[in-house]
Amino acid sequence: MFYREVGQFKSSYAADQALLPILQDRIGIAVILLVAFVAVPLTASGFMLDSVLIPILVFALAATGLNLLTGYTGLLSLGTGGFMGVGAYSCYKLATIFPNVNIIVLILCSGLFAAAIGTLFGLPSLRIKGFYLAVATLAAQFFLSWCFIRIPWLYNYNISGSIEVPTRTLFGIPVTGPTASSETRYLVVLSIVVVLTLLAANLVRGRIGRMWMAVRDMDLAAELIGIRLYQTKLLAFAVSSFYCGVAGAMLVFLYLGSADPESFSINQSFLILFMVIIGGLGSLLGAFLGAALIRGLPILLRHAPAYFGVSLQSATVEQTSYLILGALIIVFLIVEPHGLARLWQIGKQKLRVWPFPY
């Protein structure tokens, strides 16, 4: 009843095309950000921050990157895990070479290396698409996984073959490493995700986003109206890989604390693809909803039965999660291909016209 546009008049084109043209949306986003930045760090436990919120934000950013490529540009990629690994290993090498540089700057710079590699492996998209492009990006995933294992320089010749996060500080406060608190790492991850999500929202609303969507809907017609397909596709690969690279760097430096090549395997690529499918293709909100569902499902299955006196083994929880995830993918592909984001959009529309029929 309170979610109405009545009386909210737009007097300019800029106001009509604003990111959040409805007052209730602006208030809602402000409340969510206030709770996320103030209330959550003060009230949430270390387990909630380390095991739930931080991984959800990290994977939501990776899903956002894949959604820009697959959902908005229509280019299917199965190399997301590999591009995340490029960001993680790049950040590790940068932290080793430049120990006095702000770690947040290094995390963002690692995305540039991932963007370069993503652009390189995006070159086949100039000639192939659909299933064949998916196979090409799958080859990129396997090649990058091989590099993470067979090139000792990437992990500084560690005997274990893994990368270990050094302690880095920001204004005297540890941000990475074993001494960094959960609250500090959560706030850093949240800040990066909010800024990059805002950037993505403006990208898809502007000229670049319209070109991506034109290529997605019909690339031949897009080329006929003057859109340069090659540059547009490669830009989509670059931006998508940048987001995935930053997410990979945060995954290691602000969540796991250490990682091995298995952390960026093909399973990671499929997991993020499932987040995009369930959350909703072509929706930034869908990336967050899909990440929250997939990352929160195992935790829910592990702890919810305890309230009823039932204890599930880890293997049971894992297999049950896969069964539910597979069923959800089938249901959404058949019933609602646009995922959870579309359901949320329908709910908002019903709320705007309530109590009248829709």
PyMOL commands that set and color helices and strands:
alter all, ss='L'
color gray80, all
select helices_A, chain A and resi 13-16+23-43+46-70+80-97+103-121+123-126+131-150+152-155+182-205+207-217+219-224+229-256+261-264+266-279+284-308+314-335+339-353
alter helices_A, ss='H'
color red, helices_A
select strands_A, chain A and resi 163-164+168-170+173-176+258-259
alter strands_A, ss='S'
color yellow, strands_A
deselect
rebuild
show_as cartoon
